[in-house]
Amino acid sequence: MYDVPELRSETDALWASIRDNIRESGGYAPDTLNRDLTRDQTWADPNLILSQTCGMPWRLGLHRHAQLVGTPDYGVDGCSPGFYCSVIVVRSDDERRNLEDFALATCAFNARNSQSGFAVWQTTQFAHWKETGSHAQSISQVAKGDADIAAIDAVTWRLAQRYQPEAVHLRALKKTTPTPGLPFITSQTQDAGLIASATAKAIDDLDAVTQKALGVVGFVKIPSEKYLAI
């Protein structure tokens, strides 16, 4: 879910370590990641070894077809290990300071099945909604003035500030209440415990440079019930 082009080599290195750990424990793992399938195709594949999903798709039915492996901890400020939040962003020159001031605004959101970009607004109403297809596009829409406000996954926002030039034109209005972060999943046919151990070890073994680049500081087990109760 955070496989940005600028971090492909670091993501591949993490997978290579997970892969080797799985193989050493007697499991099967492909040599490389498959980036050709859509997220829905990946999540529904009965042969899925490892992927990452948002909490909302898990809650809406994915939990019936896949298993939780565990949740990477991205060390999000103000959040418990494995948890994250959304950052509400607006243009830096927008003088509105309270969420209530945006009642007549246009809200950009990445997708209707996004916990961080859409579900966080369940008790908030805006005059206009604009589906963009990705957090990066939501950032772009607000920066250009085509939307006024957006909720961005805190980890994505951290990456955007590093790699997306348009982010410099935005400021954080507030943060949402923390919720369980984006979990790793596997299909019902796999040994989730074996894959979890392999993943935890790979994250623990990351060198300091790769760990800092990916922002992954640990690996935790969050019960499915926590995701279903969001």
ABEGO torsion letter per residue (X at the ends): XABBAAAAAAAAAAAAAAAAAAAAAGBBBBABBBAABBAAAAAABAABABBBBBAAAAAAGAAAABBBAEBBBAGBBGBBBGBBBBBBBBBAABABABAAAAAABBBBBABAABAAAAAAAAABBBABBBBAGBAAAAAAAAAAGABABBBBBAAAAAAAAAABAAAAABBBABBBBBBBBBBBBBBAABBAAAAAAAAAAAAAABBAAAAAAAGBABBBBBBAAAAAAX
